[in-house]
Amino acid sequence: MSVTNESGVSQGQKRKREEKDVNNKKTPGDKPIYKNLQLAESQKDAPKKSIYKNIQIADTLKAQSIAKKQRLDKSQRPQPKFKNLQIAESQKTESGGAQSEKAQKNEPQRDHTRDNRTHNPLAARQNKLLQVRQQLPIWPEATNIRNALLENHVLILAGETGSGKSTQVPQFLETSVWCTGRIAVTQPRRVAAVSLARRVADEMGTPLGKSPQSLVGYNVRFDDNVGKNNRIKFLTEGMLLQEMLRDPALTEYSCVVVDEVHERSVNVDLLLGFLRGLVTGTSEAVKKRKGKPLKVVVMSATADTERLKNFFGEGFEQVPAKGSITTFGDQPTDSTKDETLVAESQEISTSASGKISTCFVEGRMYPVQTEYLSEPTRDFSEAALLQIFQIHRKEPMPGDILVFLTGQDVVNDLQQAIEDMIPNVITRDSGLPKLVVLPLFAALPQAQQQAIFAPAPPNTRKVILATNIAETSITVPGVRFVVDSGKAKVKQFRVGLGLDSLLVKDISKSSAIQRQGRAGREAAGKCFRLYTKSNFEALEKDAIPEILRCDLSSAVLTMKARGIQDVMNFPLLTRPTREAMERALLHLLQLDTLKPEDGDISDLGRKIARLPLTPALGRTIIAAANPEMGCLLPVIDIVACFSVENIFLEVKDQDANDEAREARKALFRRQGDHLTLLTAVQAYASERTDRKAWAQKHLVSHRAMQSVMDVRKQLRAQCQQAKLLSPSDLANAEDDLDTISESTADNILKCFLRGFPSNVARPIPDGSYRTIEGHVAVAIHPSSVLYGRKLEAILYNEFVYTNRTYARGVSAVQMNWLEEIYAAPA
């Protein structure tokens, strides 16, 4: 996370006590970890005034502490769980002088820094970043945050943009004595998990990942970079849910930090439900923790904490009326913020465990000037193009531009348009800085995602074209200008029709504010909204939680795989409709993932739950692994293509479309889009000289194909781990362009039909098709190789709504195949 580099050391007695904890470990001749930290001997033993009431430190506690040190000085000393976990001797004992009540409450802090710090090549950057960390708004709250979890199990932290919560909270907690296991920090997106892990590793002066010296790692889909000595692990919510399959009690963790809760993805709602059961003791899995408590920190960029407090509060069987909720930190004065946070702070209860603390931390934002369009625009992509060059001509350097768009296709198209215009613009005005365009979307390979964090070359302005992936969690350094389309692409499940569609919709006010804030992280900036002010005022306050607008099949299978039988009453922050839950259960029964006699998860369902895929795609993979079908490798190739929005470059007009079809003619297969994707993957993989040139020739996205190849490799490995593929199958797999036989092509489509039995449509007299479930009229999308064809039946991947309803990802199937599929055993 990038922040303004301001130097300075904290002042006051409170800060000195915190620094004393951090620097407690010293040997003769060592330099202090923090250069400006000098504690007078008189301060070490001076009594301090307590902030806690009714806490008396008896002389017996001092005697016990001294006795403990004497025991630990002997040879039979317990070994830490992690190799690099060294607890300074000075932190294991209490000083001989008078001890304050606050010193007793402020638990000793472990020092994980190494004695050879001065020889550590990462130390210089760590010390430089320390000055930056000390200026973050959250830094003064370090002791409060540690103390809150010393006495309580749950901390709800509302931290505004720029507060530093995502990077600092895990480091505050990692030094706590109760934290003997790992800390998991969940993020909604892979790019955020990876970039935050890198930043925290730098701040801790440790390598990242699997090095024996590393204290920080990350685990995201298809990229596991976790070492056995890692103390802090960043991961997506989905990956932590996957870990709960083998370890429902999360026994390797002392704390789970759930970040960016305000985004309200399905996975975060599920994760909160499971964590509530563990911290309150209502889950059967808690027995496996053998009495070791699990601490949970829930962090949000908004101050809406009341719902979260009620959610966790309901989970505790007995909550004392006094002292059950603790609030601290500077309280918000804005009337739009959570009113409960302005209540008078209460002391932390020391007699009852399992209570909830709340904390609010103000952010650090520079002023952002906001400009609107005077009239609505019909084409936000064109408006963005004009706005980018207007900023480049009129606004001074430094100042990079962050543009929020709807999806991968729009990002690619706009990037091409900008790069086409750059030579003409620079030629007309030679005094302009150079422009470099960088994309940012979820399916982008990780190396290209990380490129946005690198500083621009001298006299160069970066233009980052991003989806809503850049709204929260990550800070792109150098950004002073934001261009907001006001749109986002979202999935919408129509429960009554059983249809999952992809829609471009208006964002919420909270999203618009988050986007605006990206311009004010490092300096004063500007936000150009490509919509009118009246349009902004008409936006919904918050986005609809994903769990209310998506197919719940994955969520229900996740619950079933983790032992939840009564999914209807599973604790969720927002409860979906009963109709949506029942449809998900019926869909899972249709896929043979649940037992029809009792609704319990089947053996096949357990296999699917372990794959990082939707139940439908997982069922497709399982069907392809059947020896009778014998098409697992080609099916994996096709499924890997679904990890990106589109492998083919979009074209704008009919002439360009004709040229594109001619360029791709060699890849097209008469059976439809699934087999065409397979041919494209095989052709790309078999190209051994210049894959980029091959992609340009066929108007295929080289960037998308790189991502497809990464996913393909990982899916093959995971299928081998699941014993769906044998080592010999992989060893014999060659990247050659093979001709698929008719029978193999039919088997491939039958496998997809097994995973998507409801996604079938039959022709109607007007030339379009009607779905067999929901009876919705659809047309084949113009991008399909089957566009304009009339077939017995079609199988499709998804719906897209523009001026009419289109089926996209279409292949020709036979109706009798459905009968074969349902007649065959699961």
N, C-alpha and C positions, 0 to 999 in steps of 0.2 A: 504494500500500500504506500503510495507516495504522498508525502506531506511536506509542508514548508519547513526548511531547515533553519531553525532558530536556536541559538545557543542559550545556555543559562542553567543554573542549578537551583532547585527548589529551596525555599527558605522556610523557617519556622520549625518549632519543636516537633510538630507532627511528622514533617517530611524527614527530619533527622532520624527519628525512630525507625521509619521505614528503611532508610538507607543503611542504618545499623544492622538490620536484619539481613540485607542483601550482602553486606561486606563482612559478615561475622567471621568467615573463614580466612585466617591469615597464618602465615608462617614467618619466622624471622627473616627479614630481608625482602619480603614481598612488598610490592607497591600496592596501594589500595586500588581496588577495582575501579572506583570512580575517583578521578584525579582530585576533584575539589572537595572530597569527603574527608573532613578531619573532625573527629569527635573528641572533645576534651575529656580527660579522665574524670573531671568533676561531673560531666554529663552522664557518664556511664552508670554511676551509682546513685545519681540524684533521684529522689522519689518524684513520681509524676502523678498528676491528678487524673482520677479515673473518669471515664465517660459512661461507665456502666454502674447501675445501681444494685445494691444488695449483694455484691460479690466480694467476699472476704478471702484473702489468701492466708491460709493458716500456716503456722510455722512447720507443721508436719509436711506440707507440700514441698518446702525447701529441703527438708530432710530426705524425703523420698526422691527428689531430683538428684541430690548428691549421691545417694545410695545407688541410683540408677547408673550414674556415671561410673562409679566404682565397679559395678558389675560389667559394664560395657568395656572397661579398660582391660578386662581379662581376655584370655585367648578365645573363649567361647562367645564370640560376637556374631550376632545375626548378620547374614549377608543380604545386601539390597537386591531387589528383584531385577533391577537393570544394572549392567556393569558400570555405567558411568554415573550412577547415583551415589554420590559421596556426601554424607551429612557431616558438616563441620563439627569438630568436637566442641567448639565453643558454643554451638547452637544446641547441643544436647543437654547443657547444664544451665542452671540459673546462676546469675552473679551472686556473690556472697552478701552484697549490701541489701538495703531495703528495696523491695520490689513493689512497683505500682500495680494497681488493679488492671490498668490498661495493658501493662506489659504481660500480665497473665493472659488476658484475652487475646492479645496480638500474638498468635502462635509463633513458635520458632520457625524460621524459614530455611529450607534446605538450600545449599549452595552447590549448583551443578557445574560451576565454572571449574576449569582444570588448572592445576598448579603451573602448567607450562603456558599460561595465557600469553605471556610476553613473547613466546616463540610461535604462537598460533598465527598463521598468515591471515586468518579471518578476523583477528582481534582488532585491527585498525578500523575496519569498517564497522565492527560491532560498537566500538567506543564512539565513533562518529554518529552512528544511529541512536546511541543512548541519549545524546543531546536532543535529537529530534523527538524521541519517545517522551522525554521529560516535559516537552511543551504540549503534548496532546491533552485535550480536556479530560480524558479519563484517568490520566496518571495520578492526580491527587486522590482518586477514589480507590487506589490499590488496596490499602489496608481495610477499608470498609467492605470491599468485595470479598477479600479473604475471610474477614470476620463473619460476614453474612453466611458463608458456607461452612464455617467452623461450627456454628450452632444450628444451621438449617440445612435442609436437603434440596431446596429449590430456590433459585434466584432468577427473578424476571427482570431483565435489564433493558430499558428503553434508551437507546443511544442514537442521537441524531447523526446525520451524515457528517463525517469528519471527526467524530469523537475518538476514534481509534479502538473501538471495542473489538473488532474482529481479530486484530493482531495482538492486543495487549492482554485481554482477559485470560486467554490460555496461558500466557507467561506468568501472570499474577498467581494463577492457581497451581501451576506446575511446581512451585517452590513450597507449597503448603505441606505440612507434616502428614496430614491425612491422605495426601495424594501419593500413595505407594504404587498405584497402577498407572496406566496410560490415561491421557485425556483425548477424547474424540471430539473433533470440531467439524460439524456438518455444514455443508454449503449446498445451495440448490443447483449449482452449475459446476461443471468440471473446471472451466477456466479459472473460476474464483478459488476453488480448492487448491489448484496447483500454484497460482500466483501468490496466494496468501501463505502457503507452505514455504515458498522460496523466501518471502519477506521475513517471516518469523525465524527461519533458519539463519538468515543474515543477522537479524537482531540478536540472536542468541550466540552468534559466533561459532556455528556448527555447520558441517556439511549437510546437504540435503539427501535424505533417502536411505540407502542400504549400507552406507559406510558404517563400520563399527563405532566411529566417533559421532555419528549423527544422532541428534536428539529430536529431529523433526522429519516426518515423512508424509506421504499422501497416497491415497488409494481412490482412483476414479475408474469408471468403466473402461476396461481394456488397458489400464495402466496402473500397475501396483508397484509403488516405489516406497516401500516400508521396510525399515531395518529392525532387527530384533532389539536394538537398544533405544529405539525411538520412544520419547516420552510424550510427544504431541503428534497426533495423526489427524491430518485434514482429509476429509472424504465427503462424497456426496451422500445425501440421505438414503438413496437407494442402495449404496454399498454397505452402509451400516445395517440396513434392513436385511441385506444378504448375509451379513455376519451373524445376525440373530438366528439364522437357520441352524447353524452349528453350535451357537452359544447364546441361547435365549436370554440368559441372565447377564450377558456382557461382562463376564467375570474378569477379563483382562483390563477393564477400565475402572478408574476411580471417579471419573467425571465425564459427562457428555455435555458438550456445548452445542446447542441447536441455534444456528445463526440465520438471520434473514427470515424469521418466522412470518413476517408480514406478507411475504410472497404467496403463502398458503397453497403450496403444491400438495398433491395427494400424498406424496411420500412424507412430507413434514407432518401432515395431520396424522398419518398412521404412526409415525415415529413417536409423536407426543403421546399417543394412546398407549403404546407399549411402555414408554418411559414412566408414565403415570403409574402403571401397575407395578413397576419395579421400585420406585421411590416410596410408594405408599404401602408396599407389602401385600397388595391385593392380587398380585400375579403369582401363580404357582412357581414360576421360574426363579423367584427371588430366593428360594431355599438354596439354590446352587451357589449363591454368593456367600453362604456360611457366615452370615452376620456382618459382612463387610458392606457398609453403606455405599450407595451410589448417589453422587451429587449431580444435579441437573441445572444447567444455566440455559435459559431461554432468552435469546436476544432479538430485538426488533429495531428497525429504523424509525418506527412510529411509537407514540406514547399510549397506544391502546392496550393497556395491560389488564384492564378489568376482566375481560373474557378469559385471559390466561390464568389470572388468580383464581377465578371461580372454577375453572377447569381442573386445576390441580387441587384446589381446596376441597372440591367434592370427592376427590379420591381418598383423602385421609379419613379413616373411620372416626377418629376423635380428634378434634382440633380445639384446644382451649380457647376460650373467648378472648383472653388477654394475651398479647404477645405473639399471636399466631401469624400476623402480617407485620413485617418490618419494612419501613420505607426510609430511604436516605438519598443523599445527593441533592444537588440544586434542583428545586422543583420548578416545572414549567409554569410560566405565567400566562401564556397564550390561552385564551378561552377555548380554543379548538382542541387542546390537548386533554389527556385523561384527567378528569377531575379528582380521581381517587389519589393521584400522586401529590396533590397539594394538601392533603390531610396532614395533621401533626404527626411527626415521626414517633414511633414507639420503640422502646428498648427491645433488644433481642432476648427472647426467652431462653434461659439456660436449663429449664427443667423439662421441656418437651422437645422431642425430636420430630423431624418431618415437617417443619414449618416452612413458610414461604416468605422470602424477602423480595422487595422490589427496589429498584434503583433507577433514577433518571440521570443521564449524562448529556449535557448540552454539546452540540457539535461545534465545529469551527468552520464557518462559512464566510467567504468574502462576498461583497455585494455582486449581484447578478442582475443586469439590465435585461428586461424581457420585451421583445417586440413581436407583434402579431401581424398577420395579413389583414389588409383592409377588406378584402373579399375572399370567399372560399375558392380553393383551387380544385380543378378536376383531376389533375395529375400531380400528386405530391412528389413523384420521382423527378419530374421535370423542374418543379419548383425548387427542389433541393439542389439540383444541378446549378441553376441560376444563382441560388443563395450562396453556394460554396464559392463560386468565382467572384461574387460581389464582396464577400468577406475577404477573400484573398487580395483583391484590389484595394479595398478601403481600410482594412484593419491592420494595425501595426504588428510587427514581430516583437518578441516571440508570441506564439499563440496558435496551437493546433486546433483542428476542427473535429468534433465528434458528431456524426450524423446518425440518427435513429431511424431505421427502416423496418420493413415488415418481415423480410425473409431472405434466404440465400439467393434466390433468383433475382430479386430486386437489387441486392448488394452487388452481385456480379455484373448486372446490366449497367448500374450506375458507375461502377468502377471503370468499365470499358468506355462509357461515355466521357467520363472525366479525362481518362488517359488519351482519348482521341482529341479532346479539345486543348490539352495542355500545350502542345507545340504552337498552335495558333495564338494562344493567349500570351505565352512567353515571348513569341516573336514580335507581337505588337507592342509589348511593354517589357523591354529587356531589363528594367530595374526591379521587376517582381522577383521575389524569392522562388525557389523551385518548389514543386508540389510532389509529394509521394503519397500514394493511395494504399491503404491497408484495410483488408476486410476483417470482420470479427463476427462469427456466428458459431453455433454449437457444434456443427459437423466439421468445422475447420480442423485440420490436423494440429496437434498441440504445439508443434514448433512454430507454425504460422500464427497461432493465437498469441504465443509469447512475444512475437515480433513487435506487437503494438506497444510493449513496455520499454523498448529500446529508444533512447533519445534520437531525434532526427539529426541528420548531418547538418553542418553549418549552412546557414542561409537557406534552410529548407523547412517547409511547413508540412506537417503530417495531416492527412485527412483520413479519419477512421470511420469506415462505413459499418455500422453495427446493427444487430437486432436488439431486442430488449435484454439480451444477455449483459449489456453494459450499464443497465439501470442501477444496479446495486452491487455490493460485494467487492467490486474491483474499482480501482482508480487508475485511469490512464494518465500518466504524467504528461504535463505540458498543455493540457486542454484548457483553452480559454473561451472557446466558442462552441455552442451546441446548436444543432439544427434538428428540430423535432417534427417528424411527420405527423405525430398525433395518432398513429395507427400501430397496430400489432396484429400478428397472425396467431389465432388461437384455435384450439380444437373444441368443437361443440358437439356433444352427444345428444341426439334427439331421442329421448327414452321411448316415447310412444311409437316411433318408427324403427327404433333399433339402429339408427344411422349415425355414424361418426363422420363429421365433416370438418373441413379446414376453412376458417373464415377470417377475413381481414376486418377488424373491428376497431372502433375508437378506444383509446386507452382511458384509464380513470384519471381523476384529478391527482390522486396520490402518485401515480406513475409519471404524470407530467411534471410534478414538483420534483420527483427524484431525478428525472432527466435534466431539468433545469439546474439542479444542484451540481451536476457534473462539471459545469462551467466555473464554479466558484470554489473548487477544492484547494487551489494553490495561489490564486490571485483573483482580482476582480475580473468578471467576464460578462459575456452576453449570451442570451438564449433567443434564438429565432424560431418562433412557433409557426409552422406552415398551416395555420388555421386562425380563425378570427377570435377575438376576445369573447364574443358571445358564444362561440362554439366551446371554448374552454369552460365558461360558466355553466354550460349545459351538460358537461361530463359528469358521470357518476363519481361519487366521492371515492369509492374503493372498487377494485376489481372483484368480480365474483370468484369465490374460492374454487379452485380447480375441481374439488370433489363434488361440486354441484353442477358441473358442466361437462364431465367426461364419463366415458365407459368405466364402470367400476369393477370389471372382471379382474384386472390385475390387482386391485386393492383387496378384493375378497379372497383371491387365491393367496395373496400375501398373508392375510389373517389366518386362513385355514392351514397354511404350511407351518405357521408358528403356533399351532395348537389352539386357536380360537374357534370354538364350536358355534357359539351364539354370536354370529357376526352382526346380527341386527342390533344387539345391545353393546357392541364394542364401543368404548369411550372415544368419541371424536369431537374435535373442537366445533365443527359444524356438521350436523347430522344430515346426510342425504335423504331423499324421499324413499319410502318403502318400495315404491314401484321400481326405482333405479336399482336398489339392492336385489330385489327379486329377479329382475331381468339379468343381472350379473350372475346370479346363482344358476338360472336356467341356461345361460350361455356356457358356463363352466361344465354343467352336466352334459351339454351338447358336445363339448370337447373331450369328454371322458376324464376330466380332471377331478371330478367328485364322484363318490359312490352313490348310486341312485337310491339304495336302501336306507341310508342314514345321513347323507350329505357330507360325510367325512371325506377328507382328501384321499385320493387314490394314489397308488404307487406311480402311475403315469403322471399324476398331478405333481407329485414331489419332484420328479425328474424335471418337469417343466419349470417349477418354481426356482430351481437352481440355475436356470439359464437367464442371462440378462436380456430377456426378450419378453414381449407381450405374450399372454397365453395363446393367442392365435398363431403367432410366429413360432412359439415353442412347440405347439402341436404339429405344425408343419414340419419342423425339424425332426421330431420323433417319428412322424409318418415316413419321412424320407430315409430314416435309419433302418427301417424294416427291410430285411434282406430281399423280400419279394419286390420291393420298389427299387432298391439299389441305386438311389440318386442323391445321397446325402451331400456329396461335395458340390455338385451343381446347384442344389437348393441353397447351400450356405452362400454361394456366390451371389445368388439373387437376393437373399435376405440381407447380405451386407450392403447392397445397393439401397435398401430401405433406410439405412442409417443416415443418408444424406437426402436433401430435399429433391434433387434432380441431378443425374449425371450428365444430362444433355443441356447444352447452352440454349437459353431462350432466344427466340427470334421475334421481331416486332411486326413485320408486315408479310404480305403474301409472297412477294418476290423472294424475300429472305427465307421464308418457310420452304419454298420450292427448292432453293439452293441447299438448304439444310437437309431436306429429305434425299436429295441427290447425293450429298456427301456421306450420308449414313446408310445408303441403300445396302451396302455390303453387310451391315449389322442387323438389318431388319429380318424378322422371322414371321412367317405367315400366321403362326399360332398366336402371336400377340406380343405384348410388352414384356411379359416375364421372360420369355425365351430371348427376346431382343436384349434385355439387360444381361442375361447370361453370356450371350455372344460378345457383347461389348467388354465384359469383364475378362473373358478368356482371351480376346484379341489384345486388350491392353496388357494383360499379364504375359502374353507370349512375345510382346514387343521387347526386344533386347538391345536395341540401339538407341532410339530416341523416343521415349514415351510422350514427352511433351509435344513433339512434332506430330506424332500419331494423333494425339488428342485434338490439336489444332486442325488437322486435315479432316477429321470426322465431326468437328464442332462438338466435341465432348469436353467437359470441364476436367482439366488435368488435376486441379485442386481437389475436386470431389472424388476423382478416381484414386488419388493418394489416400484419402480417408477410407474409401471402400476397401482398399488393399490392406490397410491396418486392421479394420474390423474383420475382414475375411480371415486374416491370420489368427486373430484372437478367438474367433468363433470356432475355428478348426481345433485350436488347442483346448478350448473348453469342452467341445464335443469329445475329444480324446479323454479328458479327465472324467467325463460322465460315462465313459466306456461305450459311447455311441460310434466312435471311430477307433480303429486299431492303429498302432504305430505303423504297421505295414501299409495301411490305407494311405496314410500321410506320406510315407516314404515313396510310394509308387505314384503319388499325385504329381503330375508334371504340368507346368504352365504352357501347354500347347493348345492351339486352336483346334479342338476336335469337333467333328461333325456329330451332332446329337441325333441318334436314331429316332424314328417315329415312336417306337414303344417307350423309349426313355423320355421323350418330350411329353408323351401322354402321362407317364408316371409322375413327372415333375408337377404338372398341372393338377393331377389328382391329389398330390400331397398338399398343395396350396388350397385346394377345395376342401380338404379335411380340416385345415386350420380356419378357413373362412367360409363355412357352409351357408351362412346367411347373406354373403356378398355376391349374390347371383341375381341376374336380371334376364328377362325374356323379351323378345321383340313384340312391338305393338304396331298396328297398321300405319301410324303416322311416321314410321321410320326410326323412332326412338325405342327405348326399352323401359320395362316396368319391373321393379325389384320384386322378388318372390316373397320378401318379408317387408311389410310396410306398404307395399304397392305404390311406390313413388316412381314417377316418370323421370327418366334420366337419359342423357345423351352421351355418347362416347366423346371424350375430350379430344379436341383437335390435335393435340400433341401425340395421340396414340397412333401406332402403326395400323390399327384397325379402324381408324376414323373413316366414316362413310360406308362401312361394310354392314351387311345385314346377316346375322348369325343365329344359330339355333339358341344359344345362350351365351352369356358373358360372365366372367368372374372379374371383380374389380377390387382395388385396394382401398380407395377412399372416394369421398365426394368432395367436389369443389364447387362453391357457389360464386358465380359472377353475374352475368345477365340471365343465366339459366343454370339448371342443375346438371353438372357433368360428373361422369364416372371416370376416374383416372387410374392408370395402371391396369389395363384391361387385357384379358386373354380370352380366346374362344374355348368353350367347354361344351360337353355333351350332357344332357339332362340325365341319361342313364348312368353317368358316373356317380351322381348323387346316390342313386339306389345301390350301386356297388359299395360305396363307402359306408353307408349305414347298415348294409348287410354283413360287412366284414367285422370280425371281433376287434375290440379296442387294442 
